[in-house]
């Protein structure tokens, strides 16, 4: 099940954040945070991602790709332009790498090709929201936006 999606710009700013629940009366699967908390967490993730890409003994490391906990898994896809797409899923969700790449394809198609979108700014694109929610509903049939 997809729990949430973040998009972090190359400077570490959170430009898109959505949480998803699993039913009309269900509590969010991830704790609901304040806007400031989301911004701080995204900046922290960006910093840790940068550090891990530098200290990795593997040449060409891209930093954190998967962060697993007991309650969720965070899968990160960094684009060639430095944008990070972070997908939060249930720990038992299969094919998270394919899902995060699908979110990236939606971002490329509906945000980056939008002539009214300014790069590095908050994502406010209705077609992206609609298609992202359709993807989430294919994985979580009873999903609602939180």
C-alpha positions in Angstrom: 0.0 0.0 0.0 1.3 3.5 -0.8 1.2 5.7 2.2 2.6 9.0 0.9 4.7 10.8 -1.7 7.3 13.6 -1.3 9.1 15.5 -4.0 12.2 17.3 -2.8 14.0 19.8 -5.1 17.7 19.9 -5.6 18.2 22.5 -2.8 16.4 20.2 -0.3 13.1 22.0 -0.3 9.8 20.0 -0.2 7.9 21.0 -3.3 5.2 18.3 -3.1 3.7 16.2 -0.3 0.7 13.9 -0.2 -0.5 11.3 2.3 -3.0 8.6 1.5 -5.3 6.7 3.8 -7.1 3.4 3.3 -10.8 4.1 3.5 -13.3 6.9 4.1 -13.1 6.8 7.9 -9.6 5.4 8.3 -6.8 7.2 10.1 -3.8 8.1 8.1 -1.2 5.3 8.0 1.5 7.9 8.6 1.4 10.4 11.4 -0.1 13.7 10.2 2.5 16.4 10.7 2.5 20.2 10.5 3.7 21.8 7.3 6.9 23.0 9.1 7.6 19.4 10.3 7.3 18.1 6.7 9.7 20.9 5.5 12.2 20.0 8.3 12.0 16.3 7.6 12.5 16.8 3.8 15.5 19.0 4.4 17.0 16.5 6.8 16.4 13.6 4.4 18.1 15.7 1.6 21.1 16.3 3.9 21.5 12.6 4.9 21.0 11.6 1.3 23.9 13.9 0.3 26.1 12.6 3.1 25.5 9.0 2.3 26.3 9.6 -1.4 29.7 11.1 -0.4 30.8 8.5 2.2 29.8 5.4 0.3 32.7 3.2 -0.6 31.0 2.4 -3.9 32.0 4.8 -6.8 29.1 6.6 -8.2 26.8 6.0 -5.3 23.5 8.0 -5.4 22.9 8.0 -1.6 20.0 6.5 0.2 17.8 4.4 -2.0 15.7 2.5 0.5 15.0 3.2 4.2 13.2 0.3 5.9 11.4 0.5 9.3 8.9 -1.7 11.1 6.0 0.5 10.0 6.9 1.9 6.5 9.5 1.8 3.8 10.8 4.9 2.1 12.1 4.4 -1.4 14.0 7.3 -3.0 14.6 7.9 -6.7 17.0 10.8 -7.6 16.5 12.2 -11.0 19.4 13.4 -13.2 18.5 17.0 -12.3 18.8 16.3 -8.6 15.0 16.1 -7.8 14.3 13.4 -5.2 11.0 11.5 -5.3 10.4 9.6 -2.0 7.7 7.0 -1.9 6.4 5.8 1.5 4.9 2.4 1.4 3.8 -0.4 3.7 6.9 -2.6 4.5 5.3 -5.5 2.7 4.7 -3.6 -0.6 6.4 -5.3 -3.6 8.0 -3.5 -6.5 8.5 -0.2 -4.8 11.3 0.7 -7.2 8.9 0.3 -10.1 6.3 2.4 -8.3 8.7 5.2 -7.5 9.8 5.2 -11.2 6.2 5.4 -12.2 5.7 8.4 -10.0 8.8 10.0 -11.6 7.3 9.4 -15.1 4.1 11.1 -14.0 6.1 14.0 -12.7 8.0 14.3 -15.9 4.9 14.1 -18.0 2.5 16.3 -16.1 4.7 18.7 -14.2 8.0 19.2 -16.1 6.1 19.4 -19.5 3.7 21.9 -18.1 4.6 25.3 -19.6 3.2 27.1 -16.5 5.4 25.2 -14.0 8.5 26.9 -12.6 11.3 24.4 -11.8 12.2 24.1 -8.1 8.9 25.7 -7.0 5.9 23.9 -5.3 4.1 21.5 -7.5 0.5 22.6 -8.2 -0.6 20.6 -11.2 -4.0 19.1 -11.3 -3.2 16.5 -13.9 -0.3 15.3 -11.9 -2.5 15.0 -8.8 -5.2 13.1 -10.7 -2.8 10.6 -12.3 -0.9 10.1 -9.1 -4.2 9.3 -7.3 -5.1 6.9 -10.0 -1.8 5.1 -9.5 -2.4 5.0 -5.7 -5.9 3.6 -6.3 -4.5 0.7 -8.4 -2.2 -0.2 -5.4 -4.6 0.8 -2.6 -8.2 0.3 -4.0 -9.8 2.0 -1.0 -7.4 4.9 -0.8 -8.4 8.5 -0.1 -6.2 11.6 0.0 -5.4 12.8 3.5 
